[in-house]
Amino acid sequence: MQTLSFKNLDITSTTKGKLPSLPFVELKEEILGKTFELSISFVSPAKMATLSQIYKGDPTHMNVLAFPLGAKSGEIVMNLSEIKSESVKFNQTYKKHLLFIVIHGMLHLAHHVHGSRMELAEKRLFSKFSS
């Protein structure tokens, strides 16, 4: 298990391999603010399927789940295997697709719902942090 801790941000991986380097702290502060307490967990496909079944009623929702825990706290759970597979489908590098999924999860914690407003925010943030 790999754990990284920063001010108001904990990242845990129970999967094999090294996590790609992304500006997690900067993303969190831009999207959620400096005082928001965020936990990001990277889990196995089996664990993600279980969580997806419990919380979405659908074991096939396999890339990211976002859980608000309070007004200023939340958790994002991701399945790196699925994100890696999706990167090929979306003709993106694995690292850039992971960046997009992290942004997507954080926007959900910032109370965004799927739609044009969220898509605009995703594009703006992706452009800012992918260069």
Steps between C-alpha positions, in 0.01 A plus 500: 500500500627845407394811695585864436390775737489872440320779684128408478568230238570129545563268205493123550553223249429136572595405144837393361727743324595861541243777471549750220619840614215754480451840664254355752546776759468780246189342348338460841572859597374637166178296493416442866702759689794486740298399806308213337613164641529246221588133491580334167509120490610281212344154529489169314235427236331254741478761777369760254231262373389438859489871582319576175238236574447630854490873421383516136301177475717419198817290524611620154562865606872441523713815460424752779267551795480822701366508855428827678561440870415848624489862389880513484603136458468215256652191348569396143547131415655400167584184311825552308450188284174637362644848453794352308262304274284807442801709401538286187130541414527879536832515310678661797809411694435317825633793705281758321190284534573450870531879534159540335342240731651664810356836386164334434487346848600826669236694307237257630617578854464869411130427428522488120264264319543358150413756236639787296608706803705210636647428156616862467663485843669169409637645176628817668670309785638230271650765274653683796653191666597287198754739354 
